[in-house]
Amino acid sequence: MTVAVGGGIRLAVAAVTDPGLKREVNEDSYLAEAPVFLVADGMGGYEAGDRASAAVVDAFRERLLGREFAALEDVRDALLDADDKVAGVAAGTTRGAGSTVSGIAIVQHEGAPFWLVFNVGDSRVYRHVGTELVQLTVDHSLGQELIERGELRREDLNTFPDRNVITRAIGAADSMADSWLLPVVNGERLLVCSDGLHSEVDDESIRAVLTMNGRPESAAQALVARAKRNGGRDNISIIVLDVVSGGGDAAADVTTGGVTSSVLDDTADTVKV
């Protein structure tokens, strides 16, 4: 679908969620309505995981929908609200509950449209420009910590037995969000996904699918099919978003961190909730 957003920006957006081949319940939720596009992956099993991720989506919907642009304070407050809502879900369970969340929101920065990229957990945001793919978010996971310490090779992450152990989550003791500001660029493609995609499909294969499929709908469905063909052991949620017009004309730096990192921290002492 084509979406008109603030500042004359036009986007082509497709979103899909699939339970995969092994799980009876889909614990993922997504929100793909301007000015925010996010994926939440619930934890807590059939008892609460789906309600935890839905609570995250509800928090962002209540704070942000209907606005031309998001504000940094709105995203921060939505994260705080999400943590409260997930805590409410967890209080009524025996196993507890939590959720990851990764997404992008359109904000204004120095008079120009920017993406606010945010992340808690191991759902991800990628940026695809031309034929290049860059992971914008950094996983909050045991595997990522071992990679950063030089104790695990990145190419071995998908076979690491504890790869699903996350170190931050909405509803957990540590729910601090990482965040980055990136300029909106015409022709760029952004991918927001749960770990049900990237745990089954490596980055090179994701890059190839995004490069070869022109329409966001085709790319999203092809990625789901690839994840299921590779095992489909988890729920799979995907948002593919193309900037059609209204952004900058020059390709911007596509490295992780973009223009500004930890921008949510600038609106409060911390974003830890």
C-alpha positions in Angstrom: 0.0 0.0 0.0 1.1 3.6 -0.5 1.1 5.9 2.5 1.3 9.7 2.5 3.0 11.0 5.7 4.2 14.3 7.0 6.3 16.7 5.0 5.1 15.3 1.6 6.8 12.0 2.1 5.2 9.0 0.3 5.9 5.5 1.3 5.2 2.1 -0.1 4.6 -0.3 2.8 3.9 -4.0 3.2 3.5 -5.9 6.5 3.0 -9.6 7.2 3.1 -11.9 10.2 3.2 -15.7 10.1 3.2 -18.3 12.9 5.9 -20.3 11.1 5.9 -24.1 11.1 6.6 -25.1 14.7 4.6 -22.7 16.9 0.9 -23.1 17.6 0.5 -19.5 18.7 1.8 -16.4 17.0 3.4 -14.2 19.7 4.4 -11.5 17.3 2.5 -8.2 16.8 3.2 -5.3 14.4 2.1 -1.7 13.8 2.5 -0.3 10.3 0.7 3.0 10.3 2.4 6.4 10.0 4.2 7.8 11.7 5.5 4.6 13.3 6.3 1.1 12.0 7.4 -1.5 14.5 7.5 -5.2 15.2 7.1 -6.7 18.7 8.0 -10.3 19.6 6.3 -11.5 22.8 7.8 -13.8 25.4 5.9 -15.9 27.9 4.6 -18.8 25.9 1.0 -19.4 24.9 0.0 -17.9 28.3 1.1 -14.4 27.7 3.5 -13.8 24.8 0.9 -12.7 22.3 -0.7 -10.4 24.9 2.7 -8.8 25.8 3.5 -8.0 22.2 0.0 -6.6 21.6 0.4 -4.4 24.7 3.5 -2.9 23.1 1.6 -2.1 19.9 -1.3 -0.6 21.9 1.1 1.7 23.7 2.5 3.1 20.5 -0.8 3.3 18.8 -2.3 5.3 21.7 0.6 7.7 21.8 1.5 8.2 18.1 -1.2 7.5 15.6 -2.9 10.4 13.9 0.2 12.6 14.1 2.0 14.0 11.0 5.3 13.5 12.7 6.3 11.6 15.9 8.3 13.5 18.6 11.2 12.0 20.5 9.2 12.5 23.7 6.2 10.6 22.3 8.4 7.6 21.4 10.0 7.7 24.9 6.6 7.9 26.6 5.3 5.0 24.4 8.2 2.9 25.6 7.4 3.8 29.2 3.7 3.0 28.6 4.6 -0.3 26.9 6.7 -1.4 29.9 3.7 -0.6 32.2 1.3 -2.5 30.0 3.5 -5.5 29.7 4.1 -5.5 33.5 0.3 -5.7 33.8 0.2 -8.7 31.6 3.0 -10.4 33.5 1.2 -9.8 36.8 -1.6 -12.1 35.8 0.6 -15.0 34.8 2.7 -17.7 36.5 5.6 -17.5 34.0 5.9 -13.8 33.5 5.9 -12.0 30.2 8.0 -9.7 28.1 8.5 -8.4 24.6 11.1 -7.2 22.2 10.4 -4.1 20.1 12.2 -2.7 17.1 10.9 0.0 14.8 11.2 3.3 13.0 9.2 6.6 13.4 9.2 9.6 11.2 10.4 12.7 13.1 11.6 16.2 12.2 15.2 17.0 12.9 16.6 20.5 12.1 13.6 21.1 9.8 14.1 17.9 7.7 12.4 14.5 7.9 14.5 11.8 9.7 13.9 8.2 10.8 14.1 7.6 14.6 15.3 4.0 14.8 14.7 2.3 18.2 15.3 -1.1 19.6 14.9 -3.2 22.7 15.8 -6.9 22.3 16.8 -8.9 19.2 14.2 -7.8 16.7 15.9 -5.8 14.0 15.8 -2.9 11.6 17.8 -3.1 8.3 18.4 -0.5 5.7 18.7 -1.5 2.0 20.1 1.1 -0.5 20.9 0.0 -4.1 22.3 -3.5 -3.5 23.7 -2.9 0.0 22.2 -4.0 3.2 23.1 -2.7 6.6 21.7 -3.8 10.0 20.9 -0.5 11.8 20.0 -1.9 15.2 22.3 -3.8 17.6 20.9 -7.0 19.2 20.5 -7.1 22.9 21.4 -10.7 23.2 23.9 -13.1 24.8 25.2 -13.9 21.3 25.9 -10.3 20.5 27.7 -9.7 23.7 30.0 -12.7 23.0 30.6 -11.3 19.5 31.6 -8.0 20.9 34.0 -9.7 23.4 35.5 -11.7 20.5 34.3 -15.0 21.9 31.9 -15.8 19.1 32.2 -15.3 15.4 29.3 -13.5 13.8 29.0 -16.2 11.1 28.4 -18.7 13.9 25.6 -16.8 15.6 22.8 -18.7 13.9 24.1 -22.0 15.2 24.9 -20.7 18.7 22.7 -22.8 21.1 21.8 -19.8 23.3 21.2 -17.4 20.4 17.7 -16.7 21.7 18.8 -15.5 25.1 18.1 -11.8 25.2 19.6 -9.3 27.6 17.0 -6.5 27.4 13.2 -6.6 26.9 10.1 -4.6 27.5 8.8 -5.7 30.9 12.2 -6.9 32.0 14.6 -5.4 34.6 16.6 -3.8 31.8 14.3 -2.3 29.1 16.5 0.5 28.0 16.1 1.4 24.3 18.9 2.1 21.9 18.1 4.7 19.3 19.5 6.5 16.2 18.5 9.3 13.9 18.9 8.7 10.1 17.8 11.0 7.2 14.9 9.9 5.1 16.3 9.2 1.6 14.4 8.6 -1.6 14.8 5.1 -2.9 15.8 3.5 0.3 14.1 0.4 1.6 13.8 -0.4 5.3 13.1 -3.8 6.8 11.8 -4.3 10.3 11.6 -7.9 11.4 11.4 -10.3 14.4 14.1 -12.8 15.0 11.9 -15.5 13.3 13.3 -14.0 10.1 17.0 -13.4 10.8 17.5 -16.6 12.8 16.5 -18.6 9.7 17.8 -16.4 6.9 21.3 -14.9 6.8 21.9 -11.3 5.9 23.2 -12.1 2.5 20.0 -13.9 1.6 17.9 -11.1 3.0 19.9 -8.7 0.9 19.3 -10.8 -2.2 15.6 -11.0 -1.6 15.3 -7.3 -1.0 17.3 -6.5 -4.1 15.5 -8.9 -6.5 11.9 -8.1 -5.4 10.6 -4.8 -6.6 7.3 -4.4 -4.6 7.3 -4.4 -0.8 4.6 -7.0 -0.8 6.6 -9.4 -3.0 9.7 -8.9 -0.9 7.8 -9.5 2.4 6.2 -12.6 1.2 9.5 -13.9 -0.3 11.2 -13.4 3.0 8.5 -15.3 4.9 8.7 -18.1 2.4 12.5 -18.3 2.7 12.3 -18.4 6.6 9.8 -21.2 6.4 11.8 -23.1 3.8 14.8 -22.9 6.2 12.8 -24.4 9.1 10.3 -21.8 10.2 11.0 -22.6 13.9 9.7 -19.3 15.2 7.0 -16.7 14.4 8.0 -14.4 11.5 6.9 -10.8 11.3 8.1 -8.4 8.6 7.6 -4.8 7.5 9.1 -3.7 4.2 9.0 0.0 3.6 10.2 2.0 0.5 10.6 5.8 0.4 8.9 6.7 -2.8 9.3 10.5 -2.6 9.7 13.4 -0.3 13.0 12.4 1.2 16.5 13.6 0.4 17.9 12.9 -3.0 21.5 12.0 -2.0 22.2 8.6 -0.5 23.2 9.1 3.2 25.6 7.3 5.3 24.2 3.8 5.9 26.4 2.8 8.8 25.0 1.8 12.1 24.4 4.9 14.2 23.7 7.2 11.3 23.7 10.9 12.3 23.0 10.7 16.0 22.9 7.8 18.4 21.1 7.4 21.7 18.8 10.3 20.8 16.1 9.2 23.1 18.4 9.7 26.0 18.5 13.4 25.1 14.8 13.8 26.1 15.2 12.2 29.6 17.8 11.1 32.0 17.5 7.6 30.6 15.1 5.6 28.6 15.3 2.7 31.1 11.8 2.0 32.4 
